[in-house]
Amino acid sequence: MKKKLIAAGMTAVMTAGLLAGCGGGSESEGTTEDGKKKVTVWAWDVEYNIPIMEEAAKRYEAKHDDVDIEVVEYSYDDITQKINTYLTAGTTDGLPDIILSEDANVQKYIQSYPGEFKDMSDIVDFSNFAQYKVEVLTMDDGIYGVPFDIGTEGLFYRSDYLEQAGYTEEDMMDLTWDEYIEIGKKVKEVTGKNMLNLDPDSMNFMRDCMQASGTWYFTEDGDVNIAGNPVIEEGTRIYKALMDADIVELTSGWSEMAAALNNGDVASITTGCWIVPTITAQEDQSGLWRVADMPRLNVEGGTNYGNRGGSNWLVLENSPNSDIAADFLNEIYANDVDFYETILRDVGAAGAYIPAQSSEAYDEPVEFFGGQAIWADFAEWAQKVPAVNLGVYSDEADNALITCMPNVLDGSQDIPTMLGEAQELVEQQIQ
């Protein structure tokens, strides 16, 4: 059956408007007009998540002709708003059976709304997934969702710029951030190109440092863990060193970041493997890019393996067909290797399902990256990413550092003092 893609508006809706007109009905009414069991999925991105879920639905329906899976497009912000609005109001009428959630939002959902998301721990064999992804979904003894794609990080770099500066592919592997900065100085001296781009209104760099070093803004008990945290202290030192070295292209938002890559303004970027389609969109740069593992902090526990982004599928426990939804996710996302091979080749999506990562699709050389089998590298690195508990208030911690970081950059505060103030800000916000 051809899947139905429903374009839902991008305009934000006020709480009263969201709840008005529910009339006791549900986004997933349970059955279709022809009597099939209906499973509704909310997701964003018509170029990535939507076609992937369409492929999964097609496979499941081929074996379960009594089920109809309807994929509904909403923006990321709309999904987050609607979930919070409805569940805060104590109603699931109007909500789907399955939602897509980024890693960073999962703990907010499952801790804020206990009992609203299905525990999948007795349904799915989670030993087959990258464990840092399983950690994101875990609360107490439950695992509340199924991992989807990974955001395993790599150091994407222009091999032509690096060669001009005298560096080989071997030189770019297993770097520390200090070594990376020295390379960046040489690259700029020779080519005039900045080494990387950073968004001053984002703390993705700090998140990268923490994930790769096995720590976070908060302890396992939820206490703020910023002041005196050796990883955040070292990450801040490196952040300032990057700026002081004058090798950073400051960009704001996705469009400027992508333009800096595609226009050849920067020599490298450290980010998740989902950036591949953006880089390869510039066809005249084919053969000029390579990927190494990301630089590491010189701290105890520091590794060259991080993760940025990635998503998961969560089932609403009280939806009309939550059991069918859970079976669907288990059958396709937790068992179908061919499905993962298909979405890797067709969409460039690297899944968190470990058995699929040994398939031939991952070993295929990618011409754009000089014949490097980049997906095999990402699959290997994904197994080495430290697991961390992202907690509930990461956005608040990001905002505190964004506010306070300029005081270190301009030399008006030392790092310990600044991080102490940032910790106080976060503690005030979450009390």
Legacy VTK file of the C-alpha trace (Angstrom):
# vtk DataFile Version 3.0
C-alpha trace
ASCII
DATASET POLYDATA
POINTS 431 float
0.000 0.000 0.000
1.294 3.416 -0.899
2.024 5.347 2.268
0.139 8.494 3.119
2.339 11.476 3.960
0.403 14.195 5.751
2.014 17.624 5.785
1.100 19.249 9.069
1.503 23.006 9.399
4.689 24.513 10.743
2.935 27.269 12.686
3.135 27.062 16.459
-0.222 26.450 18.110
-1.323 27.721 21.485
-2.339 25.208 24.150
-6.012 26.006 23.936
-5.940 25.605 20.185
-4.158 22.281 20.417
-6.648 20.816 22.823
-9.757 22.372 21.335
-11.597 20.163 18.911
-10.159 16.894 20.147
-13.685 15.769 20.873
-12.392 12.605 22.486
-10.932 11.546 19.146
-7.349 10.486 18.627
-4.708 11.196 16.007
-4.538 7.417 15.773
-8.191 6.370 15.861
-7.309 2.706 16.159
-8.839 1.422 12.924
-9.135 2.536 9.317
-12.364 2.677 7.305
-11.647 -0.770 5.900
-11.127 -2.242 9.377
-7.345 -2.387 9.510
-5.429 -1.593 12.676
-4.029 1.913 12.267
-0.648 2.947 13.646
0.214 6.639 13.397
3.793 7.940 13.429
4.937 11.543 13.904
8.328 12.526 12.483
10.141 15.428 10.841
12.376 15.825 7.750
10.938 14.742 4.381
14.440 14.040 3.044
15.591 11.733 5.840
13.340 10.496 8.649
10.099 10.402 6.650
11.291 8.201 3.739
13.075 5.918 6.181
9.908 5.371 8.203
7.969 4.939 4.944
10.358 2.126 3.995
9.961 0.501 7.412
6.166 0.738 7.182
6.127 -0.817 3.710
8.118 -3.795 4.960
5.901 -4.371 7.991
2.647 -4.028 6.051
3.858 -6.584 3.514
3.774 -9.200 6.288
0.832 -7.782 8.258
-1.945 -6.961 5.821
-4.312 -6.093 8.675
-2.153 -3.078 9.691
-1.980 0.380 8.126
0.909 2.620 9.192
0.382 6.314 8.559
3.355 8.663 8.647
2.534 12.238 9.605
5.023 15.040 9.034
5.395 17.591 11.804
8.331 19.849 12.529
10.637 18.972 15.410
9.326 21.956 17.397
5.700 21.047 16.745
6.176 17.473 17.957
7.887 18.639 21.125
5.204 21.244 21.797
2.289 18.914 21.139
3.677 16.109 23.312
4.299 18.490 26.211
0.937 20.221 25.814
-1.191 17.094 25.680
0.618 15.076 28.334
0.794 18.050 30.721
-2.967 18.354 30.302
-3.323 14.658 31.143
-4.748 13.539 27.809
-3.442 11.374 24.974
-6.379 12.084 22.662
-4.864 13.635 19.559
-1.485 11.963 19.985
-0.006 9.232 17.726
1.229 5.736 18.538
4.900 6.510 17.766
6.975 9.691 17.896
10.495 10.471 16.771
12.690 11.972 19.493
16.248 13.234 19.463
18.563 11.765 22.097
18.570 14.963 24.141
14.776 14.978 24.579
14.196 11.391 25.669
14.938 11.821 29.366
12.771 14.940 29.503
9.868 12.926 28.140
10.184 9.793 30.229
11.006 11.551 33.491
8.356 14.242 33.101
5.594 11.852 32.028
6.036 8.510 33.814
3.765 5.796 32.493
3.129 7.547 29.183
5.835 5.777 27.133
6.053 2.025 26.602
8.829 0.086 28.294
10.430 -1.932 25.492
12.923 -3.843 27.634
11.004 -7.153 27.387
10.220 -6.680 23.682
13.547 -5.712 22.080
16.996 -7.305 22.411
18.943 -4.177 23.299
22.281 -6.006 23.342
22.161 -5.558 19.558
22.352 -1.770 19.792
25.168 0.657 20.522
25.047 0.903 24.294
25.450 4.667 24.489
22.163 4.855 22.555
20.453 2.445 24.952
21.623 4.558 27.890
19.705 7.531 26.471
16.463 5.521 26.631
17.001 4.017 30.081
15.304 5.075 33.303
15.443 2.842 36.376
14.790 -0.699 35.083
12.980 0.340 31.896
14.079 1.116 28.341
11.573 3.437 26.749
12.036 3.340 23.000
14.075 1.865 20.162
17.323 3.467 18.934
17.267 4.639 15.338
20.259 6.389 13.795
23.633 7.279 15.224
25.400 10.616 15.253
28.873 9.126 15.588
31.366 11.928 15.134
34.214 12.217 12.732
36.792 14.809 11.773
35.783 15.623 8.186
38.629 17.418 6.430
39.759 18.659 3.022
42.671 16.455 2.077
43.897 18.965 -0.520
44.234 21.746 2.076
45.975 19.435 4.532
48.379 18.153 1.851
49.292 21.704 0.912
50.232 22.276 4.564
52.360 19.120 4.576
50.065 16.670 6.391
49.096 13.106 5.461
46.001 11.083 6.257
47.933 9.266 8.977
48.780 12.620 10.566
45.065 13.336 11.015
44.236 10.193 12.991
44.016 9.992 16.798
44.770 13.678 17.375
44.511 15.611 20.599
42.800 18.990 20.368
46.131 20.709 21.050
47.689 18.886 18.082
44.687 19.812 15.970
45.163 23.505 16.812
48.810 23.400 15.748
47.821 21.781 12.448
45.152 24.446 12.008
47.707 27.232 12.410
49.872 25.712 9.683
46.889 25.182 7.364
45.836 28.808 7.694
49.389 30.029 7.192
49.725 28.062 3.945
46.203 28.168 2.489
44.594 31.168 4.160
41.669 28.932 5.186
40.293 28.686 8.714
40.522 25.218 10.194
36.909 24.887 11.314
33.688 26.759 11.972
31.926 27.279 15.312
28.601 28.855 16.230
29.061 31.246 19.186
25.408 30.729 20.122
25.851 26.976 20.522
27.647 24.728 22.988
27.819 21.730 20.678
31.603 21.840 21.008
31.369 21.380 24.782
28.827 18.598 24.370
31.243 16.862 22.001
34.042 17.120 24.548
31.879 15.748 27.361
30.385 12.860 25.364
33.808 11.720 24.145
35.153 11.887 27.708
32.301 10.059 29.436
30.894 12.919 31.506
28.108 15.489 31.316
26.791 18.690 32.874
25.143 16.598 35.606
26.000 13.656 37.826
24.085 10.397 37.722
22.025 11.754 40.634
21.114 14.886 38.678
23.369 17.316 40.545
24.938 20.121 38.497
28.487 19.088 37.567
30.030 22.135 35.873
32.297 23.899 38.374
35.381 21.790 39.048
34.580 19.309 36.288
38.007 18.597 34.714
36.487 17.786 31.316
34.533 21.053 31.106
37.561 22.984 32.370
39.774 21.445 29.683
37.075 21.849 27.041
36.845 25.542 27.908
40.620 25.911 27.665
40.594 24.326 24.215
37.637 26.475 23.122
39.562 29.622 24.059
42.751 28.281 22.458
40.892 27.726 19.188
39.631 31.298 19.235
43.011 32.737 20.247
44.725 30.850 17.416
42.509 32.703 14.917
41.641 29.535 13.013
37.864 29.619 13.563
35.210 30.720 11.064
32.257 31.991 13.123
28.966 30.880 11.590
25.388 31.108 12.801
22.924 28.309 12.203
22.788 25.447 9.734
22.799 27.437 6.502
25.986 29.384 7.272
27.691 26.224 8.511
26.818 24.310 5.343
27.895 27.225 3.155
31.292 27.365 4.864
31.830 23.691 3.982
30.450 23.787 0.465
32.242 27.027 -0.452
35.594 25.684 0.732
35.953 28.343 3.438
37.078 25.893 6.126
39.481 22.964 6.096
37.537 20.674 8.444
34.556 20.136 10.691
33.981 17.827 13.629
30.386 16.663 13.701
28.021 13.697 13.377
28.052 11.319 10.419
24.674 12.688 9.315
26.627 15.595 7.746
27.681 13.344 4.862
24.775 14.247 2.504
25.488 17.949 3.081
29.153 17.575 2.195
28.551 15.349 -0.817
25.990 17.795 -2.212
28.983 19.790 -3.542
29.779 17.401 -6.391
32.844 19.291 -7.618
34.588 18.466 -4.320
34.370 14.710 -4.879
37.614 13.009 -3.908
38.834 15.949 -1.829
37.311 14.939 1.518
38.445 12.379 4.103
37.263 11.391 7.586
39.345 10.705 10.705
38.273 10.045 14.267
37.585 13.232 16.224
40.282 14.957 18.332
40.325 14.153 22.055
40.805 16.117 25.232
44.004 15.405 27.119
42.159 14.327 30.280
41.547 11.074 32.098
38.871 9.206 30.175
39.277 11.350 27.061
38.689 9.426 23.805
38.565 10.121 20.073
34.997 8.803 19.894
31.949 10.999 20.316
28.359 11.370 19.236
26.345 14.393 18.180
22.631 13.982 17.615
20.817 10.855 16.550
17.200 9.862 17.124
14.945 7.195 18.600
11.389 5.947 18.173
9.140 6.109 21.260
5.751 4.395 21.650
2.934 6.127 23.526
1.827 3.548 26.103
-1.817 4.614 26.081
-2.247 4.957 22.324
-4.891 2.745 20.644
-2.423 0.326 19.079
0.677 0.619 21.234
1.290 -3.157 21.200
1.243 -3.274 17.400
3.472 -0.188 17.277
5.978 -1.881 19.567
5.915 -5.058 17.466
6.470 -2.994 14.323
9.539 -1.273 15.762
10.925 -4.562 17.031
10.388 -6.427 13.756
11.928 -3.776 11.499
14.263 -1.583 13.549
15.530 -4.361 15.842
15.734 -7.301 13.431
15.796 -6.357 9.740
19.401 -6.076 8.508
18.332 -5.595 4.900
16.282 -2.553 5.977
19.403 -0.908 7.392
21.406 -1.713 4.260
18.682 -0.079 2.171
18.499 3.158 4.155
22.292 3.429 4.249
22.555 3.183 0.467
19.447 5.205 -0.385
19.447 7.903 2.299
22.882 7.809 3.943
21.470 6.826 7.331
23.727 4.858 9.684
21.656 2.875 12.162
22.431 2.028 15.761
21.642 -1.679 15.104
24.966 -3.505 15.466
24.253 -6.640 13.333
23.632 -4.409 10.304
27.000 -2.743 10.692
28.837 -5.862 9.559
26.942 -5.981 6.258
28.608 -5.420 2.905
26.952 -2.008 2.537
29.165 -0.628 5.304
32.342 -1.863 3.630
31.640 -0.235 0.287
34.178 2.477 -0.650
32.775 5.981 -1.026
34.282 7.698 -4.052
33.530 11.181 -2.745
35.821 10.446 0.222
38.670 9.146 -1.914
37.434 5.546 -1.787
37.457 5.463 2.012
34.934 3.031 3.504
33.623 5.743 5.806
30.578 3.819 7.054
32.735 0.950 8.288
34.817 3.499 10.189
31.736 5.093 11.747
30.390 1.669 12.714
33.679 0.830 14.437
33.874 4.182 16.233
30.250 3.924 17.390
31.153 0.931 19.544
33.732 3.041 21.411
31.583 6.077 22.251
31.315 6.451 26.049
27.797 6.273 27.463
26.611 9.323 29.388
23.379 10.316 31.106
22.137 13.424 29.305
19.713 14.343 32.077
16.836 16.785 31.720
18.378 20.259 31.827
21.143 20.180 29.207
19.660 23.115 27.298
19.730 25.236 30.446
23.381 24.324 31.012
24.203 25.192 27.394
22.594 28.601 27.804
24.530 29.295 31.003
27.852 28.580 29.283
26.903 30.621 26.223
26.161 33.529 28.578
29.360 33.206 30.617
31.913 32.045 28.037
32.679 35.547 26.654
34.184 36.429 30.046
36.880 33.812 29.506
37.402 34.699 25.881
38.036 38.367 26.661
40.223 37.551 29.674
37.986 39.215 32.264
37.551 35.936 34.187
39.602 32.793 34.632
38.047 29.442 33.782
37.233 28.229 37.333
35.486 31.512 38.197
33.441 31.498 35.009
32.371 27.883 35.458
31.381 28.641 39.050
29.070 31.385 37.833
27.666 29.125 35.132
26.900 26.458 37.725
25.086 29.003 39.885
22.978 30.086 36.905
21.936 26.517 36.152
21.132 25.768 39.781
18.949 28.859 39.973
17.050 27.886 36.823
16.263 24.322 37.843
15.270 24.915 41.462
LINES 1 432
431 0 1 2 3 4 5 6 7 8 9 10 11 12 13 14 15 16 17 18 19 20 21 22 23 24 25 26 27 28 29 30 31 32 33 34 35 36 37 38 39 40 41 42 43 44 45 46 47 48 49 50 51 52 53 54 55 56 57 58 59 60 61 62 63 64 65 66 67 68 69 70 71 72 73 74 75 76 77 78 79 80 81 82 83 84 85 86 87 88 89 90 91 92 93 94 95 96 97 98 99 100 101 102 103 104 105 106 107 108 109 110 111 112 113 114 115 116 117 118 119 120 121 122 123 124 125 126 127 128 129 130 131 132 133 134 135 136 137 138 139 140 141 142 143 144 145 146 147 148 149 150 151 152 153 154 155 156 157 158 159 160 161 162 163 164 165 166 167 168 169 170 171 172 173 174 175 176 177 178 179 180 181 182 183 184 185 186 187 188 189 190 191 192 193 194 195 196 197 198 199 200 201 202 203 204 205 206 207 208 209 210 211 212 213 214 215 216 217 218 219 220 221 222 223 224 225 226 227 228 229 230 231 232 233 234 235 236 237 238 239 240 241 242 243 244 245 246 247 248 249 250 251 252 253 254 255 256 257 258 259 260 261 262 263 264 265 266 267 268 269 270 271 272 273 274 275 276 277 278 279 280 281 282 283 284 285 286 287 288 289 290 291 292 293 294 295 296 297 298 299 300 301 302 303 304 305 306 307 308 309 310 311 312 313 314 315 316 317 318 319 320 321 322 323 324 325 326 327 328 329 330 331 332 333 334 335 336 337 338 339 340 341 342 343 344 345 346 347 348 349 350 351 352 353 354 355 356 357 358 359 360 361 362 363 364 365 366 367 368 369 370 371 372 373 374 375 376 377 378 379 380 381 382 383 384 385 386 387 388 389 390 391 392 393 394 395 396 397 398 399 400 401 402 403 404 405 406 407 408 409 410 411 412 413 414 415 416 417 418 419 420 421 422 423 424 425 426 427 428 429 430
